[in-house]
Amino acid sequence: MKPTPLRKATTQAYPDFDDKKAAAYGGLVKDFTTGQRAVHLTAYGRQSITPAHVTTNGAEILHARYKRYKRYHQDVTYVATEVAEGTESGGVAAEGTIKEQEEA
């Protein structure tokens, strides 16, 4: 099959472009918006919502900030894992792929 001008331009601009992943993009978007991953992320988001706790005690404020900081990084790891698994053809992501998503 002869490559189209768009394909030639894309390959030239992005040599690491993988058209198989691009073809799967629509399914990935659907999975994250209405599919099983959407259900998982929505449920996880509901678990992470907690009322704000503010006191005048400095130690309690620092502890609350630490808990929010720790929770943020847990959220990043969870979402990165879901995204990495969604982009892998077998649905199982390697640790390196998850780390790439966390950094992105």
MARBA-3410 file (N, C-alpha, C, O; in Angstrom, 1 decimal):
104
0.9,-1.2,0.0,0.0,0.0,0.0,0.9,1.2,0.0,1.9,1.3,0.8 ~ 0.6,2.2,-0.9,1.4,3.4,-1.0,1.0,4.4,0.1,-0.2,4.6,0.4 ~ 2.0,4.9,0.9,1.7,5.8,2.0,1.1,7.1,1.4,1.5,7.6,0.4 ~ 0.2,7.6,2.2,-0.5,8.9,1.9,0.4,10.1,2.2,1.4,9.9,3.0 ~ 0.2,11.3,1.7,1.0,12.4,2.0,0.9,12.7,3.6,1.9,13.1,4.2
-0.2,12.5,4.2,-0.3,12.7,5.6,0.5,11.7,6.4,1.2,12.1,7.3 ~ 0.5,10.5,6.0,1.3,9.5,6.6,2.8,9.8,6.5,3.6,9.7,7.4 ~ 3.2,10.2,5.3,4.6,10.6,5.0,5.0,11.8,5.9,6.1,11.7,6.6 ~ 4.2,12.8,6.0,4.5,14.0,6.8,4.6,13.6,8.3,5.4,14.1,9.0 ~ 3.6,12.8,8.7,3.6,12.3,10.1,4.9,11.6,10.5,5.5,11.8,11.5
5.2,10.6,9.6,6.4,9.8,9.9,7.7,10.6,9.9,8.6,10.4,10.7 ~ 7.7,11.6,9.0,8.9,12.5,8.9,9.0,13.3,10.2,10.1,13.5,10.8 ~ 7.9,13.9,10.6,7.9,14.8,11.8,8.0,14.0,13.1,8.7,14.5,14.1 ~ 7.5,12.8,13.2,7.5,12.0,14.4,7.9,10.6,14.0,7.1,9.7,13.8 ~ 9.2,10.3,13.9,9.7,9.0,13.5,9.3,7.8,14.4,9.2,6.7,13.9
9.0,8.1,15.7,8.5,7.1,16.6,7.0,6.9,16.6,6.5,6.1,17.4 ~ 6.3,7.6,15.7,4.8,7.4,15.6,4.5,6.0,15.3,5.0,5.4,14.4 ~ 3.5,5.5,16.0,3.1,4.1,15.9,1.6,4.1,15.4,0.7,4.4,16.2 ~ 1.4,3.8,14.2,0.0,3.9,13.6,-0.9,2.9,14.3,-2.2,3.1,14.3 ~ -0.4,1.8,14.8,-1.3,0.8,15.5,-1.8,1.4,16.8,-3.0,1.2,17.1
-1.0,2.2,17.5,-1.5,2.8,18.7,-2.5,3.9,18.3,-3.5,4.1,19.0 ~ -2.2,4.6,17.3,-3.1,5.7,16.8,-4.5,5.1,16.5,-5.5,5.7,16.7 ~ -4.5,4.0,15.8,-5.8,3.3,15.4,-6.6,2.9,16.7,-7.8,2.9,16.6 ~ -5.9,2.6,17.8,-6.6,2.2,19.0,-7.0,3.4,19.9,-7.7,3.2,20.9 ~ -6.6,4.6,19.5,-6.9,5.8,20.3,-8.4,5.9,20.6,-8.8,6.3,21.7
-9.2,5.8,19.6,-10.7,5.9,19.7,-11.2,5.0,20.8,-12.0,5.4,21.6 ~ -10.8,3.7,20.8,-11.2,2.8,21.8,-10.8,3.2,23.2,-11.5,3.0,24.2 ~ -9.5,3.7,23.2,-9.0,4.1,24.5,-9.8,5.3,25.1,-10.1,5.3,26.3 ~ -10.1,6.2,24.3,-10.9,7.4,24.7,-12.3,6.9,25.2,-12.7,7.3,26.3 ~ -12.9,6.0,24.5,-14.2,5.5,24.9,-14.1,4.7,26.3,-14.9,4.9,27.1
-13.0,4.0,26.4,-12.8,3.2,27.7,-12.6,4.2,28.9,-13.1,3.9,29.9 ~ -11.9,5.3,28.6,-11.7,6.2,29.7,-12.9,7.1,30.0,-13.0,7.7,31.1 ~ -13.8,7.3,29.0,-14.9,8.1,29.2,-16.2,7.4,29.6,-17.0,7.9,30.4 ~ -16.4,6.2,29.1,-17.6,5.5,29.4,-17.4,4.0,29.7,-18.4,3.3,30.1 ~ -16.2,3.5,29.6,-15.9,2.1,29.7,-15.5,1.7,31.2,-15.8,2.5,32.1
-14.9,0.6,31.3,-14.5,0.0,32.6,-13.5,0.9,33.3,-13.6,1.1,34.5 ~ -12.6,1.5,32.6,-11.6,2.4,33.2,-12.3,3.7,33.8,-11.9,4.2,34.8 ~ -13.3,4.1,33.1,-14.0,5.3,33.6,-14.7,4.9,34.9,-14.7,5.7,35.9 ~ -15.3,3.7,35.0,-15.9,3.3,36.2,-14.8,3.2,37.4,-15.1,3.7,38.5 ~ -13.7,2.6,37.1,-12.6,2.5,38.1,-12.1,3.9,38.6,-12.0,4.1,39.8
-11.9,4.8,37.6,-11.4,6.1,38.0,-12.5,6.9,38.8,-12.1,7.7,39.7 ~ -13.7,6.8,38.4,-14.8,7.5,39.1,-14.9,7.0,40.5,-15.0,7.8,41.5 ~ -14.8,5.7,40.7,-14.9,5.1,42.0,-13.7,5.5,42.9,-13.8,5.8,44.0 ~ -12.5,5.5,42.3,-11.3,5.9,43.0,-11.4,7.4,43.4,-11.0,7.7,44.5 ~ -11.9,8.2,42.5,-12.1,9.6,42.8,-13.0,9.9,44.0,-12.7,10.8,44.8
-14.0,9.1,44.1,-15.0,9.3,45.2,-14.3,8.9,46.5,-14.7,9.5,47.5 ~ -13.4,7.9,46.5,-12.8,7.5,47.7,-11.8,8.5,48.2,-11.6,8.7,49.4 ~ -11.2,9.3,47.3,-10.2,10.3,47.7,-10.8,11.6,48.1,-10.0,12.5,48.6 ~ -12.1,11.8,48.0,-12.7,13.1,48.5,-12.9,13.0,50.0,-13.7,12.2,50.4 ~ -12.3,13.9,50.7,-12.5,13.9,52.2,-12.7,15.4,52.6,-12.1,16.3,51.9
-13.4,15.6,53.6,-13.5,17.0,54.1,-12.2,17.6,54.5,-11.3,16.9,55.0 ~ -12.1,18.9,54.3,-10.8,19.6,54.7,-10.8,19.7,56.2,-11.8,19.9,56.9 ~ -9.6,19.5,56.8,-9.4,19.5,58.2,-8.4,20.6,58.5,-7.2,20.5,58.2 ~ -8.9,21.7,59.1,-8.1,22.8,59.4,-8.2,23.1,60.9,-9.2,23.2,61.5 ~ -7.0,23.2,61.5,-6.9,23.5,63.0,-5.9,24.6,63.2,-5.2,25.0,62.2
-5.8,25.1,64.4,-4.8,26.1,64.7,-3.5,25.4,65.1,-2.5,26.1,65.3 ~ -3.5,24.2,65.4,-2.3,23.4,65.8,-1.4,23.2,64.6,-1.8,22.5,63.7 ~ -0.2,23.7,64.7,0.8,23.6,63.6,1.1,22.2,63.2,1.2,21.9,62.0 ~ 1.2,21.3,64.2,1.5,19.9,63.9,0.4,19.2,63.1,0.7,18.5,62.2 ~ -0.8,19.5,63.5,-1.9,19.0,62.8,-2.0,19.5,61.3,-2.4,18.8,60.4
-1.7,20.8,61.1,-1.7,21.3,59.8,-0.7,20.7,58.9,-0.9,20.3,57.8 ~ 0.6,20.5,59.5,1.6,19.8,58.8,1.3,18.4,58.4,1.5,17.9,57.3 ~ 0.6,17.7,59.4,0.2,16.3,59.1,-0.8,16.3,58.0,-0.8,15.4,57.2 ~ -1.8,17.2,58.0,-2.8,17.3,57.0,-2.2,17.5,55.6,-2.6,16.9,54.6 ~ -1.2,18.4,55.6,-0.5,18.7,54.3,0.2,17.5,53.8,0.2,17.2,52.6
0.9,16.8,54.7,1.6,15.6,54.4,0.7,14.5,53.8,0.9,13.9,52.8 ~ -0.5,14.4,54.5,-1.5,13.4,54.0,-2.0,13.8,52.6,-2.1,12.9,51.7 ~ -2.2,15.1,52.3,-2.6,15.5,51.0,-1.5,15.3,50.0,-1.8,14.8,48.8 ~ -0.3,15.6,50.3,0.9,15.3,49.5,1.0,13.8,49.1,1.2,13.5,48.0 ~ 0.9,13.0,50.1,1.0,11.6,49.9,-0.2,11.1,49.1,0.0,10.3,48.2
-1.4,11.6,49.3,-2.5,11.2,48.5,-2.4,11.6,47.1,-2.8,10.9,46.2 ~ -1.9,12.8,46.8,-1.6,13.3,45.5,-0.8,12.3,44.7,-1.1,11.9,43.6 ~ 0.3,11.9,45.3,1.3,10.9,44.7,0.6,9.6,44.5,0.9,8.9,43.5 ~ -0.2,9.1,45.4,-0.9,7.9,45.2,-1.9,8.0,44.0,-2.0,7.1,43.2 ~ -2.5,9.2,43.9,-3.5,9.4,42.8,-2.7,9.4,41.4,-3.2,8.8,40.5
-1.5,10.0,41.4,-0.7,10.1,40.2,-0.3,8.7,39.8,-0.4,8.3,38.6 ~ 0.1,7.9,40.7,0.5,6.5,40.4,-0.7,5.7,39.9,-0.6,4.9,39.0 ~ -1.9,5.8,40.6,-3.1,5.1,40.2,-3.5,5.5,38.7,-3.7,4.6,37.9 ~ -3.5,6.7,38.5,-4.0,7.2,37.1,-2.9,6.8,36.1,-3.3,6.4,35.0 ~ -1.6,6.9,36.4,-0.6,6.5,35.5,-0.7,5.1,35.2,-0.4,4.7,34.0
-1.0,4.2,36.1,-1.1,2.8,35.9,-2.3,2.5,35.0,-2.2,1.7,34.1 ~ -3.4,3.2,35.2,-4.6,3.0,34.4,-4.3,3.4,32.9,-4.6,2.7,32.0 ~ -3.6,4.6,32.7,-3.3,5.0,31.4,-2.3,4.1,30.7,-2.5,3.7,29.6 ~ -1.3,3.7,31.5,-0.3,2.8,30.9,-0.9,1.4,30.5,-0.6,0.9,29.4 ~ -1.8,0.9,31.3,-2.5,-0.4,31.0,-3.4,-0.2,29.8,-3.5,-1.1,29.0
-4.0,1.0,29.7,-4.9,1.2,28.6,-4.2,1.4,27.3,-4.8,1.1,26.2 ~ -2.9,1.8,27.3,-2.2,1.9,26.1,-1.4,0.7,25.6,-0.9,0.6,24.5 ~ -1.3,-0.3,26.5,-0.7,-1.6,26.2,-1.7,-2.5,25.5,-2.8,-2.6,25.9 ~ -1.2,-3.2,24.5,-2.1,-4.1,23.8,-2.7,-5.2,24.6,-3.8,-5.6,24.4 ~ -1.9,-5.7,25.6,-2.3,-6.8,26.4,-3.1,-6.4,27.7,-3.6,-7.2,28.4
-3.1,-5.1,27.9,-3.7,-4.5,29.1,-2.9,-4.6,30.3,-3.4,-4.2,31.4 ~ -1.7,-5.0,30.2,-0.8,-5.1,31.4,0.4,-4.2,31.1,1.1,-4.5,30.1 ~ 0.7,-3.3,31.9,1.8,-2.3,31.7,3.0,-2.7,32.5,2.9,-3.2,33.6 ~ 4.2,-2.5,31.9,5.4,-2.7,32.5,5.7,-1.6,33.5,5.2,-0.5,33.3 ~ 6.6,-1.8,34.5,6.9,-0.8,35.5,7.4,0.5,34.8,7.1,1.6,35.2
8.3,0.3,33.8,8.9,1.4,33.1,7.8,2.3,32.4,7.9,3.5,32.4 ~ 6.8,1.6,31.8,5.7,2.4,31.1,4.9,3.2,32.1,4.5,4.3,31.9 ~ 4.7,2.6,33.3,4.0,3.3,34.4,4.8,4.5,34.8,4.2,5.6,35.0 ~ 6.1,4.4,35.0,6.9,5.5,35.4,6.9,6.6,34.4,6.9,7.8,34.7 ~ 6.9,6.2,33.1,6.9,7.2,32.0,5.6,8.0,32.2,5.6,9.3,32.0
4.5,7.4,32.4,3.2,8.1,32.6,3.2,9.0,33.8,2.6,10.1,33.7 ~ 3.8,8.5,34.9,3.9,9.3,36.1,4.6,10.6,35.8,4.2,11.7,36.3 ~ 5.7,10.5,35.1,6.6,11.7,34.8,5.9,12.6,33.8,6.0,13.8,33.9 ~ 5.1,12.0,32.9,4.3,12.9,32.0,3.3,13.7,32.7,2.5,14.4,32.0
END
